[in-house]
Amino acid sequence: MCVAVPAEVIEKKDGNIGVVDYGDLKQEVRLDLVDVEIGEFVLVHVGFAIQKLSREEGLSTRELFKEVYAAMEE
């Protein structure tokens, strides 16, 4: 099973590299597969942004991930 995680693009660098914010973690990812601007949300899989999300989808999906992780820690 593959999982793509929602993140907000907070910086764009040369070479189709972006910095995304997962909420608690910031990471560089490749932006080769999507045309995205700072402030937009993307799904990230194995270091690549693979799909754009609306801000609402990104925030609600991020919240669902937090709930799942919290349940797993209990």
SEGUGU-72100 format. One record per atom (N, C-alpha, C, CB): atom name; y, x negated, z negated; residue number from 1; residue in three letters. Coordinates in steps of 0.1 Angstrom, whole numbers, plus 5000, padded with zeros to 4 digits. Each point is the difference from the previous one (the first is absolute). Glycine has a CB too. Example, Ala and Ser with C-alpha at 12.3 -4.5 7.8 and 13.67 -1.06 7.14 Angstrom:
2
+--------+------+------+------+-------+-------+
| drenlo |    y |    x |    z | kolnu | vovex |
+--------+------+------+------+-------+-------+
|      N | 4943 | 4868 | 4922 |     1 |   ALA |
|     CA | 5012 | 5009 | 5000 |     1 |   ALA |
|      C | 5012 | 4991 | 5000 |     1 |   ALA |
|     CB | 4988 | 5019 | 4988 |     1 |   ALA |
|      N | 5023 | 4985 | 5019 |     2 |   SER |
|     CA | 5011 | 4991 | 5000 |     2 |   SER |
|      C | 5011 | 5008 | 4992 |     2 |   SER |
|     CB | 4994 | 4988 | 5022 |     2 |   SER |
+--------+------+------+------+-------+-------+
//
This chain:
74
+--------+------+------+------+-------+-------+
| drenlo |    y |    x |    z | kolnu | vovex |
+--------+------+------+------+-------+-------+
|      N | 4988 | 4992 | 5000 |     1 |   MET |
|     CA | 5012 | 5008 | 5000 |     1 |   MET |
|      C | 5012 | 4991 | 5000 |     1 |   MET |
|     CB | 4988 | 5019 | 4988 |     1 |   MET |
|      N | 5022 | 4985 | 5020 |     2 |   CYS |
|     CA | 5013 | 4993 | 5000 |     2 |   CYS |
|      C | 5011 | 5008 | 4994 |     2 |   CYS |
|     CB | 4993 | 4989 | 5021 |     2 |   CYS |
|      N | 5016 | 5003 | 4972 |     3 |   VAL |
|     CA | 5011 | 5007 | 4993 |     3 |   VAL |
|      C | 5013 | 4994 | 5005 |     3 |   VAL |
|     CB | 4985 | 5005 | 4980 |     3 |   VAL |
|      N | 5024 | 5003 | 5024 |     4 |   ALA |
|     CA | 5014 | 4995 | 5003 |     4 |   ALA |
|      C | 5009 | 5005 | 4989 |     4 |   ALA |
|     CB | 4995 | 5001 | 5025 |     4 |   ALA |
|      N | 5014 | 4990 | 4971 |     5 |   VAL |
|     CA | 5008 | 5003 | 4988 |     5 |   VAL |
|      C | 5015 | 5002 | 5005 |     5 |   VAL |
|     CB | 4984 | 4986 | 4985 |     5 |   VAL |
|      N | 5023 | 5024 | 5010 |     6 |   PRO |
|     CA | 5014 | 5003 | 5004 |     6 |   PRO |
|      C | 5009 | 4990 | 4993 |     6 |   PRO |
|     CB | 4995 | 5024 | 5003 |     6 |   PRO |
|      N | 5015 | 4971 | 5005 |     7 |   ALA |
|     CA | 5010 | 4991 | 4995 |     7 |   ALA |
|      C | 5013 | 5002 | 5007 |     7 |   ALA |
|     CB | 4982 | 4983 | 4995 |     7 |   ALA |
|      N | 5029 | 5013 | 4998 |     8 |   GLU |
|     CA | 5013 | 5001 | 5006 |     8 |   GLU |
|      C | 5004 | 4987 | 5006 |     8 |   GLU |
|     CB | 5006 | 5018 | 4984 |     8 |   GLU |
|      N | 4999 | 4981 | 5028 |     9 |   VAL |
|     CA | 5005 | 4988 | 5006 |     9 |   VAL |
|      C | 5014 | 4997 | 4994 |     9 |   VAL |
|     CB | 4987 | 5005 | 5022 |     9 |   VAL |
|      N | 5014 | 4983 | 4972 |    10 |   ILE |
|     CA | 5012 | 4996 | 4993 |    10 |   ILE |
|      C | 5007 | 4989 | 5007 |    10 |   ILE |
|     CB | 4990 | 5008 | 4979 |    10 |   ILE |
|      N | 5003 | 4985 | 5030 |    11 |   GLU |
|     CA | 5006 | 4989 | 5007 |    11 |   GLU |
|      C | 4993 | 4997 | 5013 |    11 |   GLU |
|     CB | 5007 | 4990 | 4978 |    11 |   GLU |
|      N | 5000 | 5006 | 5032 |    12 |   LYS |
|     CA | 4994 | 4996 | 5013 |    12 |   LYS |
|      C | 5003 | 4985 | 5003 |    12 |   LYS |
|     CB | 5001 | 5024 | 5009 |    12 |   LYS |
|      N | 4989 | 4969 | 4995 |    13 |   LYS |
|     CA | 5002 | 4986 | 5003 |    13 |   LYS |
|      C | 4997 | 4997 | 5014 |    13 |   LYS |
|     CB | 4994 | 4994 | 4976 |    13 |   LYS |
|      N | 5009 | 4994 | 5029 |    14 |   ASP |
|     CA | 4996 | 4996 | 5014 |    14 |   ASP |
|      C | 4985 | 5000 | 5001 |    14 |   ASP |
|     CB | 5021 | 4986 | 5002 |    14 |   ASP |
|      N | 4975 | 5016 | 5010 |    15 |   GLY |
|     CA | 4985 | 5000 | 5004 |    15 |   GLY |
|      C | 4993 | 5012 | 4996 |    15 |   GLY |
|     CB | 5001 | 4976 | 4997 |    15 |   GLY |
|      N | 5005 | 5036 | 5003 |    16 |   ASN |
|     CA | 4994 | 5012 | 4996 |    16 |   ASN |
|      C | 4993 | 5000 | 4986 |    16 |   ASN |
|     CB | 4996 | 5004 | 5024 |    16 |   ASN |
|      N | 5011 | 4990 | 4967 |    17 |   ILE |
|     CA | 4995 | 4999 | 4986 |    17 |   ILE |
|      C | 5010 | 5009 | 4992 |    17 |   ILE |
|     CB | 4989 | 4977 | 5003 |    17 |   ILE |
|      N | 5006 | 5031 | 4988 |    18 |   GLY |
|     CA | 5008 | 5007 | 4991 |    18 |   GLY |
|      C | 4996 | 4999 | 4985 |    18 |   GLY |
|     CB | 5004 | 5016 | 5019 |    18 |   GLY |
|      N | 5005 | 4987 | 4972 |    19 |   VAL |
|     CA | 4996 | 5000 | 4986 |    19 |   VAL |
|      C | 5000 | 5015 | 4996 |    19 |   VAL |
|     CB | 5010 | 4977 | 4995 |    19 |   VAL |
|      N | 4979 | 5027 | 4999 |    20 |   VAL |
|     CA | 4998 | 5013 | 4996 |    20 |   VAL |
|      C | 4999 | 5001 | 4984 |    20 |   VAL |
|     CB | 4989 | 5006 | 5022 |    20 |   VAL |
|      N | 5015 | 5006 | 4973 |    21 |   ASP |
|     CA | 4999 | 5002 | 4986 |    21 |   ASP |
|      C | 4990 | 5011 | 4997 |    21 |   ASP |
|     CB | 5024 | 4993 | 4997 |    21 |   ASP |
|      N | 4966 | 5004 | 4996 |    22 |   TYR |
|     CA | 4989 | 5010 | 4996 |    22 |   TYR |
|      C | 5004 | 5008 | 4988 |    22 |   TYR |
|     CB | 4983 | 4985 | 5010 |    22 |   TYR |
|      N | 5028 | 5011 | 4983 |    23 |   GLY |
|     CA | 5004 | 5006 | 4988 |    23 |   GLY |
|      C | 4999 | 4990 | 4988 |    23 |   GLY |
|     CB | 4992 | 5022 | 5008 |    23 |   GLY |
|      N | 4997 | 4971 | 4991 |    24 |   ASP |
|     CA | 4999 | 4989 | 4990 |    24 |   ASP |
|      C | 4998 | 4986 | 5006 |    24 |   ASP |
|     CB | 4990 | 5018 | 4985 |    24 |   ASP |
|      N | 5009 | 4982 | 5028 |    25 |   LEU |
|     CA | 4997 | 4987 | 5007 |    25 |   LEU |
|      C | 5007 | 5000 | 5013 |    25 |   LEU |
|     CB | 4978 | 4999 | 4990 |    25 |   LEU |
|      N | 5028 | 4989 | 5013 |    26 |   LYS |
|     CA | 5006 | 4998 | 5013 |    26 |   LYS |
|      C | 4992 | 4990 | 5008 |    26 |   LYS |
|     CB | 5023 | 5005 | 4990 |    26 |   LYS |
|      N | 4975 | 4997 | 5023 |    27 |   GLN |
|     CA | 4991 | 4992 | 5008 |    27 |   GLN |
|      C | 5005 | 4999 | 5014 |    27 |   GLN |
|     CB | 4981 | 5006 | 4985 |    27 |   GLN |
|      N | 5017 | 4983 | 5022 |    28 |   GLU |
|     CA | 5002 | 4998 | 5014 |    28 |   GLU |
|      C | 4989 | 5007 | 5008 |    28 |   GLU |
|     CB | 5013 | 4979 | 4996 |    28 |   GLU |
|      N | 4991 | 5028 | 5015 |    29 |   VAL |
|     CA | 4990 | 5006 | 5008 |    29 |   VAL |
|      C | 5004 | 4999 | 5015 |    29 |   VAL |
|     CB | 4994 | 5017 | 4982 |    29 |   VAL |
|      N | 4997 | 4984 | 5027 |    30 |   ARG |
|     CA | 5003 | 5000 | 5014 |    30 |   ARG |
|      C | 5005 | 5013 | 5005 |    30 |   ARG |
|     CB | 4983 | 4982 | 5003 |    30 |   ARG |
|      N | 5027 | 5018 | 5006 |    31 |   LEU |
|     CA | 5006 | 5012 | 5005 |    31 |   LEU |
|      C | 4998 | 5002 | 5015 |    31 |   LEU |
|     CB | 5017 | 4999 | 4982 |    31 |   LEU |
|      N | 4972 | 4994 | 5023 |    32 |   ASP |
|     CA | 4998 | 5000 | 5014 |    32 |   ASP |
|      C | 4996 | 5014 | 5006 |    32 |   ASP |
|     CB | 4993 | 4977 | 4997 |    32 |   ASP |
|      N | 5001 | 5032 | 4995 |    33 |   LEU |
|     CA | 4995 | 5012 | 5004 |    33 |   LEU |
|      C | 5009 | 5012 | 4999 |    33 |   LEU |
|     CB | 4978 | 4991 | 4994 |    33 |   LEU |
|      N | 5033 | 5008 | 4999 |    34 |   VAL |
|     CA | 5009 | 5011 | 4998 |    34 |   VAL |
|      C | 5015 | 4995 | 5002 |    34 |   VAL |
|     CB | 4984 | 5011 | 4984 |    34 |   VAL |
|      N | 5024 | 4998 | 5021 |    35 |   ASP |
|     CA | 5014 | 4998 | 5001 |    35 |   ASP |
|      C | 5007 | 5006 | 4988 |    35 |   ASP |
|     CB | 4999 | 4999 | 5026 |    35 |   ASP |
|      N | 5005 | 4993 | 4964 |    36 |   VAL |
|     CA | 5004 | 5005 | 4987 |    36 |   VAL |
|      C | 5013 | 4994 | 4996 |    36 |   VAL |
|     CB | 4976 | 5004 | 4994 |    36 |   VAL |
|      N | 5032 | 5003 | 4998 |    37 |   GLU |
|     CA | 5013 | 4995 | 4995 |    37 |   GLU |
|      C | 4999 | 4999 | 4985 |    37 |   GLU |
|     CB | 5013 | 5010 | 5019 |    37 |   GLU |
|      N | 4996 | 4982 | 4975 |    38 |   ILE |
|     CA | 5001 | 4999 | 4986 |    38 |   ILE |
|      C | 5002 | 5014 | 4993 |    38 |   ILE |
|     CB | 5009 | 4976 | 5002 |    38 |   ILE |
|      N | 4984 | 5026 | 4988 |    39 |   GLY |
|     CA | 5001 | 5013 | 4993 |    39 |   GLY |
|      C | 4989 | 5010 | 5004 |    39 |   GLY |
|     CB | 5024 | 4996 | 4998 |    39 |   GLY |
|      N | 4969 | 5001 | 5013 |    40 |   GLU |
|     CA | 4989 | 5009 | 5004 |    40 |   GLU |
|      C | 4987 | 4997 | 4994 |    40 |   GLU |
|     CB | 5012 | 5003 | 5022 |    40 |   GLU |
|      N | 4979 | 5007 | 4977 |    41 |   PHE |
|     CA | 4987 | 4998 | 4994 |    41 |   PHE |
|      C | 4990 | 4997 | 5011 |    41 |   PHE |
|     CB | 5006 | 5015 | 4980 |    41 |   PHE |
|      N | 4984 | 4977 | 5017 |    42 |   VAL |
|     CA | 4989 | 4997 | 5009 |    42 |   VAL |
|      C | 4987 | 5000 | 4992 |    42 |   VAL |
|     CB | 5015 | 4987 | 5015 |    42 |   VAL |
|      N | 4974 | 5015 | 4992 |    43 |   LEU |
|     CA | 4987 | 4998 | 4994 |    43 |   LEU |
|      C | 4996 | 4986 | 5004 |    43 |   LEU |
|     CB | 4993 | 5024 | 5001 |    43 |   LEU |
|      N | 5002 | 4968 | 4989 |    44 |   VAL |
|     CA | 4996 | 4986 | 5001 |    44 |   VAL |
|      C | 4985 | 4999 | 4998 |    44 |   VAL |
|     CB | 5023 | 4992 | 4993 |    44 |   VAL |
|      N | 4971 | 5001 | 5017 |    45 |   HIS |
|     CA | 4985 | 4997 | 4999 |    45 |   HIS |
|      C | 4998 | 4986 | 5004 |    45 |   HIS |
|     CB | 4994 | 5024 | 5006 |    45 |   HIS |
|      N | 5000 | 4969 | 4986 |    46 |   VAL |
|     CA | 4997 | 4985 | 5001 |    46 |   VAL |
|      C | 5011 | 4992 | 5006 |    46 |   VAL |
|     CB | 4977 | 5007 | 5004 |    46 |   VAL |
|      N | 5035 | 4996 | 4990 |    47 |   GLY |
|     CA | 5012 | 4992 | 5003 |    47 |   GLY |
|      C | 5008 | 5004 | 5012 |    47 |   GLY |
|     CB | 4988 | 4982 | 4990 |    47 |   GLY |
|      N | 5008 | 5030 | 5016 |    48 |   PHE |
|     CA | 5007 | 5005 | 5012 |    48 |   PHE |
|      C | 5005 | 5014 | 4997 |    48 |   PHE |
|     CB | 4986 | 4986 | 5015 |    48 |   PHE |
|      N | 5027 | 5016 | 4988 |    49 |   ALA |
|     CA | 5005 | 5014 | 5000 |    49 |   ALA |
|      C | 4994 | 5007 | 5012 |    49 |   ALA |
|     CB | 5022 | 4993 | 4988 |    49 |   ALA |
|      N | 4971 | 5018 | 5010 |    50 |   ILE |
|     CA | 4992 | 5006 | 5011 |    50 |   ILE |
|      C | 5006 | 5014 | 5004 |    50 |   ILE |
|     CB | 4980 | 4988 | 4992 |    50 |   ILE |
|      N | 5028 | 5018 | 4999 |    51 |   GLN |
|     CA | 5006 | 5013 | 5003 |    51 |   GLN |
|      C | 5012 | 5002 | 4992 |    51 |   GLN |
|     CB | 4977 | 5009 | 5006 |    51 |   GLN |
|      N | 5033 | 4998 | 5000 |    52 |   LYS |
|     CA | 5012 | 5004 | 4992 |    52 |   LYS |
|      C | 4997 | 5013 | 4993 |    52 |   LYS |
|     CB | 5015 | 4989 | 5017 |    52 |   LYS |
|      N | 4991 | 5013 | 4972 |    53 |   LEU |
|     CA | 5000 | 5012 | 4992 |    53 |   LEU |
|      C | 5014 | 5005 | 4997 |    53 |   LEU |
|     CB | 4978 | 4993 | 4989 |    53 |   LEU |
|      N | 5023 | 5020 | 5009 |    54 |   SER |
|     CA | 5013 | 5005 | 4996 |    54 |   SER |
|      C | 5002 | 4996 | 4985 |    54 |   SER |
|     CB | 4999 | 5020 | 5016 |    54 |   SER |
|      N | 5014 | 4979 | 4980 |    55 |   ARG |
|     CA | 5003 | 4996 | 4986 |    55 |   ARG |
|      C | 4992 | 5009 | 4990 |    55 |   ARG |
|     CB | 5023 | 4992 | 5007 |    55 |   ARG |
|      N | 4976 | 5021 | 4996 |    56 |   GLU |
|     CA | 4993 | 5009 | 4991 |    56 |   GLU |
|      C | 4985 | 4997 | 4999 |    56 |   GLU |
|     CB | 5018 | 5018 | 5006 |    56 |   GLU |
|      N | 4976 | 4980 | 5006 |    57 |   GLU |
|     CA | 4986 | 4996 | 5000 |    57 |   GLU |
|      C | 4998 | 4987 | 4993 |    57 |   GLU |
|     CB | 4997 | 5012 | 5022 |    57 |   GLU |
|      N | 5011 | 4979 | 4980 |    58 |   GLY |
|     CA | 4998 | 4987 | 4994 |    58 |   GLY |
|      C | 5001 | 5001 | 4985 |    58 |   GLY |
|     CB | 5010 | 4989 | 5020 |    58 |   GLY |
|      N | 5000 | 5018 | 4975 |    59 |   LEU |
|     CA | 5002 | 5001 | 4985 |    59 |   LEU |
|      C | 4989 | 5008 | 4994 |    59 |   LEU |
|     CB | 5024 | 4998 | 5003 |    59 |   LEU |
|      N | 4972 | 5013 | 5003 |    60 |   SER |
|     CA | 4989 | 5009 | 4995 |    60 |   SER |
|      C | 4986 | 4992 | 5000 |    60 |   SER |
|     CB | 5013 | 5021 | 5007 |    60 |   SER |
|      N | 4985 | 4972 | 5004 |    61 |   THR |
|     CA | 4987 | 4993 | 5001 |    61 |   THR |
|      C | 5000 | 4988 | 4990 |    61 |   THR |
|     CB | 4998 | 5006 | 5024 |    61 |   THR |
|      N | 5013 | 4988 | 4974 |    62 |   ARG |
|     CA | 5001 | 4989 | 4990 |    62 |   ARG |
|      C | 4997 | 5006 | 4986 |    62 |   ARG |
|     CB | 5017 | 4987 | 5014 |    62 |   ARG |
|      N | 4988 | 5025 | 4983 |    63 |   GLU |
|     CA | 4998 | 5006 | 4987 |    63 |   GLU |
|      C | 4985 | 5003 | 4999 |    63 |   GLU |
|     CB | 5023 | 5010 | 5000 |    63 |   GLU |
|      N | 4970 | 4995 | 5010 |    64 |   LEU |
|     CA | 4986 | 5003 | 4999 |    64 |   LEU |
|      C | 4992 | 4987 | 4997 |    64 |   LEU |
|     CB | 5003 | 5019 | 5017 |    64 |   LEU |
|      N | 5001 | 4970 | 4990 |    65 |   PHE |
|     CA | 4993 | 4987 | 4997 |    65 |   PHE |
|      C | 5002 | 4997 | 4985 |    65 |   PHE |
|     CB | 5004 | 4992 | 5024 |    65 |   PHE |
|      N | 5008 | 5009 | 4971 |    66 |   LYS |
|     CA | 5002 | 4997 | 4985 |    66 |   LYS |
|      C | 4991 | 5009 | 4991 |    66 |   LYS |
|     CB | 5024 | 4994 | 5006 |    66 |   LYS |
|      N | 4974 | 5019 | 4998 |    67 |   GLU |
|     CA | 4992 | 5009 | 4992 |    67 |   GLU |
|      C | 4985 | 4995 | 5001 |    67 |   GLU |
|     CB | 5016 | 5019 | 5004 |    67 |   GLU |
|      N | 4980 | 4977 | 5007 |    68 |   VAL |
|     CA | 4986 | 4996 | 5002 |    68 |   VAL |
|      C | 4998 | 4987 | 4992 |    68 |   VAL |
|     CB | 4999 | 5010 | 5023 |    68 |   VAL |
|      N | 5010 | 4980 | 4978 |    69 |   TYR |
|     CA | 4998 | 4988 | 4992 |    69 |   TYR |
|      C | 5001 | 5002 | 4985 |    69 |   TYR |
|     CB | 5010 | 4988 | 5019 |    69 |   TYR |
|      N | 4998 | 5021 | 4977 |    70 |   ALA |
|     CA | 5001 | 5004 | 4986 |    70 |   ALA |
|      C | 4987 | 5006 | 4995 |    70 |   ALA |
|     CB | 5024 | 5003 | 5002 |    70 |   ALA |
|      N | 4970 | 5006 | 5006 |    71 |   ALA |
|     CA | 4987 | 5006 | 4996 |    71 |   ALA |
|      C | 4989 | 4990 | 5000 |    71 |   ALA |
|     CB | 5008 | 5021 | 5011 |    71 |   ALA |
|      N | 4992 | 4969 | 4998 |    72 |   MET |
|     CA | 4990 | 4990 | 5000 |    72 |   MET |
|      C | 5001 | 4991 | 4988 |    72 |   MET |
|     CB | 5000 | 5000 | 5025 |    72 |   MET |
|      N | 5011 | 4998 | 4969 |    73 |   GLU |
|     CA | 5002 | 4992 | 4989 |    73 |   GLU |
|      C | 4996 | 5006 | 4987 |    73 |   GLU |
|     CB | 5018 | 4989 | 5011 |    73 |   GLU |
|      N | 4981 | 5025 | 4989 |    74 |   GLU |
|     CA | 4996 | 5007 | 4988 |    74 |   GLU |
|      C | 4985 | 4999 | 4997 |    74 |   GLU |
|     CB | 5018 | 5016 | 5004 |    74 |   GLU |
+--------+------+------+------+-------+-------+
//
